[in-house]
Amino acid sequence: MAPTLEGMQRGEITEHNIYGLLSRSTKDAHNRAVLAGIAADELRHYNALKEVTGKEFQPDTMKIRKYVFLGRALGLAFALKLMESGEESAQESYARLAKGHPELRRIIGDEEAHEKKLIDMIKEERLDYASAIVLGLNDALVELTGALAGLTLALQESRLIAVSGLIIGVAAALSMAASSYLSSREEQGRNPQKSALYTGTTYMATVFLLLLPYFLLDNVYASLAAMFAIALALVACYTFYISTAKSQRFLPRFAEMAAISLTVAAISFAIGYFARILFGLGA
């Protein structure tokens, strides 16, 4: 459906409420000030549109709840970039609607400046430590999908594979957390304890999710297929999150991470097959 001035006006009062609520809920003084400034801009835009349409509109409460929840749960960077990306698709239509209304052209200029303002604004710990999270997630995906693929062929018993994978996963998580701690000590402005915590926690959460099918299913091949599906879903979710929050392209990042994990798993699967034959496992 093509945007209308009325729809644009309702969008402005809705976003005024979103920015305002997020401003009041953030602890960072800089972020709070910028969000409050953008909220004031949105209210001014709403009033300018009201002069044209002669109508009052109530905000979209569902949209407010959605983006306030995302901002609090997943971070300001992700929620606001996601919201602004939705606005970008409507900019050309708004430009056509604004012909003959100088004030509306100025509104569109303000809207286009919002994204840069948001990029400059974002100061979030979870993005500062994104590399530590990537380290935990990527290593867990590559190492554990490979280990589980090999163990599935070699052992062919769900509970034994799950316990073996858990031991491997816990040991690897502790090792990665220690490595992250040591490497962060060499970096300016990085807290080694937090780096280790982000890496280790991400690794362990990934291990738990990948092992879940082996604890729940008896058929090892069904467990293997479910494990790969979970691995790809984790890659897709994290890649979408970080590419949105950092304004990066989704597909290249997703393809790279998925290809690495699947290639290692395929090699490990082959190793498990030959180990089973060579050592007569399960014979």
Buried (B, 14 or more C-beta within 10 A) or exposed (E): EEBEBEBBBBBBBBBBBBBBBBBEEBEBEEBBEBBBBBBBBBBBBBEBBBEBEEEEBEBBEEBBEBBBEBBBEBBBBBBBBBBBEEBEEBEEBBEEBBEEBEEBEBBBEBBBEBBEBBBEBBBBEBBBBBBBBBBBBBBBBBBBBBBBBBBBBBBBBBEBBBBBBBEBBEEBBBEBBEBBBEBBEEEEEBBBEBBBBBBBBBBBBBBEBBBBBBBEBEEBEBBBEBBBEBBBEBBBEBBBBBBBBBEEEBEEBBEEBBEBBBEBBEEBBEBBBEBBEEEEEEE
